[in-house]
Amino acid sequence: MDKLALSIAGEISLSENPGASLKKWREIFGITQTELANFLKVSPSTISDYESNRRKSPGVNVIKRFVNAILEIDSQRGGWVAKKFKMQTEIEAFEIIDFPNPINAYEFCKKIEANIVTNKDVLKNKRVYSTTIVDSMRAILELPANEFIKIYGSTTERALIFTNVTMGRSPMVAIRVTELKPSVVVLHNVVEVDKIAKKISEVEKVPLVSTLLPIDEIKKRIKEIAKNNH
């Protein structure tokens, strides 16, 4: 198994809720229960039973088959999800914190004391699997435009938290010109949000929020979500 496969398999094996972890990775790769079942030549109910923990925890062979299956299905589609994941690097311009299970985007915003600027109704139907805290200035200076995709890590269902911004226009313009859209954009320490940023948010249907909470406290609360969200 390659590094990505081992990473996924290791997370599932060590998870306190392996069913939820199986479901998380299947959804990250955009694969339905039926697609996965057909590939593995099992019934969709078998996949459902594993994901809901109605069956005993999957053993090594089951996890190996599952991981190989989602990677092979992704490969047949062009391998885009795996490529995005493998492109993720340790760049100081941003920091990624993943969650074992998704959290509702609206609840996530409440935890970081964010003020909802646009798309409140959309926000309530979004999920957050991960967060990326982006130092906007460093990203502009250090992250080539064609590598902006790296801030999305393994899934777009994440909160992008932009620091070192004035009114939030630049982050929203960057999102506007890319095909990938996050679950929510968080502007840090922005009192008055740019009108064009709001307009882009509304057109792209990407919820835009702001928070004045100190960044260290935001990181602390996000890590608490990651720790407790099993």
N, C-alpha and C positions, 0 to 999 in steps of 0.2 A: 504494500500500500504506500502511496506517496504521502508527502507531508500533510497535504490538505485532508486526505482520507484519514490519516492517523489522528489528526486534530479533532475531526468530527467524531470518529469512533471513540476517542478518549473521553470527550465530553459526555457522550451518551453513557458510556460505561461507568463513569464516576458520578453521574447525576443522581440526586436523591429522587428524582421523578423522571426515569428514563423514557416513559411514554410521552411526556410533554416535550422532552428533548428530541425524540424521533419526529414528532409533529412539527416542531420548530424548524428542523432542517429540511423536512419535506416541503414546507411552505416557503422557506427561503429560496429553494430551488424552483418554486412555482410548479410543483408536481401534485396532481390530485391523487387521492387515495386509489381511485380506479386505475389511473395510469401506472402507479407503482405496483398495484396488485397484478395487473396484466403482465408487467415486465417480470415480476417475480413468480408468476404463475400460481398465485394464491387468490383467495377471495377477498374482495374489499373489506368484508367484515373482519378478516384476520388482521388487516392493517389497522382497522378501527379499534379492535380489541387490544392490540399492542399499545396504541397511542393513548388509550383511556385506562391503561393498566389493568384491564380485565383479565389479561393473561399474565403469567408470571414474568418477571423481569427478563428481557431478551438476553440470551447467552452470546458468547463471542461469535459463533457462526451466524446467528441471526443479524447481529449488528454489522458484521462484515458484508453479508449479502445486501443489507439495506444501504450501506454507504456506497458499495460498488454500484448498486442500482441507480441511486440518485446521480452519481457522477457520470455514469454511462448515458443515462437519459439526457443529462445536461450536455454531454459531449455530442450526442446525436442532434441536438438543437444548435450546436455551434460552440458550446462550452463557455458561454458568456458569464454565467454565474461563477464558475470555477476561476475564470480568468480574473474577474473583479476581486475575488477573494485573495488570489495569489499576488495581485498587484499591491495589496495593502502592505505598507512598509512603515517602519518606525521613523517618521519625520517629525521634527520638533514643532512643525507648523500646526500639527493637530494631534489629538489624543482620542482614542476610541475606547469606550467602555461598553461591553456587551452584557445583556441580561439573559439569565437562564430561560425565562419565559417572557412573553410580551406583556406590556402594561398599556392600558388605555391612554391615548395621547392627552386627553383632557385631565386625567388623574395625574399623569406625569407633570403637566404644567402646574397643577396645584401644588405638587410637592416642591417645586422650585420657585413657588410664589410668583408665577408669571402672569402678566396682564395680557389678556387676549386682545389682539389688535384687529385681526380679520378672521373670517371663516370659522366662527365658533361652532356652527352646526356640523361642518366638515370635520373639525377637530375631534368631536365626540365619537366619530365613527372610525378614527384612525388608531393604529396600534404602533407601539414603539418597541422594537426588539433590541435597540442599541442607541448609543449617543456618540456623536463626534463633537469634541470641543475644538473649534478652529480659531487660531490666532490669525485674524484676517490680514494683518500687515505682513506677517511672516509667510502666510500662504501666497500672497501676491508676489513677494520677493523671492521665495524659495521653491514654490511649487509650479512647475511648468503648466501652461494652460491645458495641454493634452493629458495631464496627470491629475486633473481636478477630481476625476472619478475615484481616486484613492480614498477620499474622505468618506465614501459610502461603504467602505469595508465590504462585508459579505451580503448586505441587504440595504435597500433604499428605505425600508420601514424603520426609520431612525429619526432622532431629533438632532438637527444640526444647530449647534450653539456657537454663534459667532461673537468673539471678543474683539476688542480694539476696533470697534466700528463707531461712526459718528451718528448717522441717521438710518443706516441699513440699506442704502441703495445698491452698493456694490455686490453684496451677497445675493440679493434677489436678481440682479442682472445676470450674475454667473449661473444661477439656477434656471433662469429664463432661457438661456442659450444652450442648455444641455437637455438631453432626453430624460435623464434621471431626476426624479422628484422625491424629496424626503417626506416623511409623515408630517413634520412640523419644523419651522425655522424659529430659533430663539435668538433674539438680539440682546446681548448683554450690555447693561449700563447705558441704555438708550432711552432718553426721556421723551423726545419727540421723533416719531418715526416718519421717514421720508414719504411723501405722497406717491411718488412713482413706485417705491417699494411696496406700498399698500396695493397699488393698482396691479402690479405684477402678481402679487400674492392672490388677489381675487381672480385674475384671469387664469392663472395656473392652478387654482384651487389648492394651494399649499398654505395651510394655516400659518399665520405670522403672530408671534407673541414676543413680549419683552419682559425682562426681569432685572431688578436692581440688586438682587442678592449677591453678596461677594462671591467671586468665582471659586474660592477655596471651599465655601459653604455649599455651593452648587455641586462641586465634585464630591464632597462628603456625602451629600444626600443621594447623588446618583449611585455611588458605590454602595450605599445602604440598600437601595432598590435592588442592585445586582446581587447583594448578599442575601436579602430576605425574599426575593421573588422566585421561590422554588415551587 
